[in-house]
Amino acid sequence: MRVINFLAEKYYKIAYDTFFYIEDNSKAQKYISRVLEINPKHKKTLRLKGNMLILQDKITLALEVWQKLYEMGEDDFEVMSKIAYCYAQKGDYARAFEFCEKSAMHVGLAESEKMYSLYRLKIDLLLDTKKPKSAYKLFKNALKMLASNEAYELKNSYSFLNFYTGTVTNLKNVKRAF
């Protein structure tokens, strides 16, 4: 039987509201610390802390929090994609790809917003690892799969891929001609 600690829930709610609505990071962090003193495995608070750390560009600390959640059995889209993002930011592309694939297992075809963020992450990873043709192929596939508003956003974000991939292909054709 799971027991709810109402004080921890109260502090979590204050931390959440303080961070997202009042935008006072230091005050939100104080309430997060209080919750985690009461319950170090408070999942909602750990998620909030992980998101705060990412927004503060404290990637190593954020990765520790998201990995803790993963080790606690949380293996949903948010946890997997945040771990993938953290690894990508740290330059560990193999682990980033691994967690991208794990996060993809938690996305349904009707969840266009999640698919959009996953496609963006994977395209960025492919570009970071110098695989523009693979990125372009994924980009074209994503445009077919996403809802119109997400496809529009993706197209605007990666419109340069058409030019870049075409340039790479043309350079190869030029080399063959000589």
N, C-alpha and C positions, 0 to 999 in steps of 0.2 A: 504494500500500500504506500502510495506516494503522499507525503505530507507537504502542504503548501505553507511556506513561511511568508506571512502577510507583510511583515516589515521589509523583507527582501523585495517583494513585489511592489510595495509602495516606493521604495528607493529606486527600483528599476524604472518605474513609470515617471518619477521625477527626473531621473537622468535622461530618459528618452525625450521627454518634453523639453527639458533644458537644452539638450543638444540640437534637436530638430526645429524647435519653434523659437526659443529664446536665443539660440546660437551662442551659448556661453560654454565653451569647451572645458574650461577649468572647473566650473561648477558641476558640469555633467560628470567629469572625471572623478570628482569627490564622491558623488553618489554611486558611481560604478564601483569605486573602491569599497564603499560601505557594503554594497550588495555582495561583493566577492569575499569580504571578510565573513559575512554571515553564511554564505553558500558559495564556495569557490567553483562549483560546477553549475552555476545558474546560467543555463544555455542562452536565454534571451539577452542577458547582460553581456555574456561573452561575445555574442554576435554584434551587439551595439559597440562594444569596445573594439572589436576587429574592424568594423566599418569606420569608427573614429580614427583609428590608427592609420588606415589606408588614406583617409582624407587629409591626415596630417603628414602624410608621406613618410611614416615610420614603418617601412615595409617589413623589416626583420621582426619587429615586435608584432605586427599584424599577422605575419605568417605563423608565429608561435601560437597566437590565439586561435587562428583558424585550424591549425593542426591539432590543437588540444580538442576542439570541437569534433574534429574528424575521429580522433582517438576515442572520444566519448560515444561514438556510434552515430554521429550526425553525418550523413552522407547524401545530403540533398543538393540540389542545383547550386544554391547560394554558397554553401561551404566549398564545394568542389571548384566552382568558378573563381571564388576569392583566393583559394590556394593556388590555382593556375595563374591568376593575375599576379600574385606575390612572387611566384617563381619567375614569371616573365620579367618582372621589374628587377629581379636580382640577377637576371641573365642565365638562369638555369632552364634553358629551353626544353630539354628532354623531359624534365619533371613538369614543366608547364604544359607541354603537349599531353603528357600522361593524365594530368588532372582535367584538361579540356575534354579528353575522351570520356573520363568518368562523369563529368558534368553533363555531357551530351546524353548520357543514359537516363537522365532525369528530366528531359525536355520532350514534351509532346508536340505533335505537328500544329496543334491549335495555339500553342504558347509562343506567338510570334515575337513578343518582347524579349523573352528569354533567348529564343533562337537568334535574334538580332545581336544581343550582347555576346553570345557565344561565337557567332560568325565574326564579329569585330575582333574579338580576342584571337581567334585562330588566324585570321587574315594578318593581323599585326605580328603574330608569332612567325608566320611564314615569311613576311617581309623582313623581320629582324634576323631571320636565319638565311637570308639571301635566296629565297625561293619564290621569285616573283611570278613564275608561270603557275606554280601551285596556288599561290594567292589569287591569281586572276581566275583560275578554274573554280576555286571555292567561291569567289566573288560572283561569278556568273551563275553558279548553282544557287547561291543565297538569294539572288534577285528573283529566281523562279519560286523559291520556297516561302519567302517572307510576305506578310501582308503589305499592301501598297504603301502605307505610310512608313513602315520600317525599311522597305525596299528603297523608297525615295531617299531616306536618310543615309542608307548605306551607299547608294549610288553617288550622292553628293560627297560623302567622306572619301570614297575610293575611286572617283572618276579618273584620277591620274593613272590607274592601273591599265586602262585601255591604251593610253599613250605609251606607258613604260613597257608593257608587254609587247606592243607592236614594235617599239624601238629595238628591243632585244631580238625579236624574230628577224627584223630587217637586217640587223647587224650580222646575224648568222648567215643570212642569204648572201650578203655582200662578201663575207669571208669565203663562202663556197665558190663564188664567181671568180675569185682570184686564185 
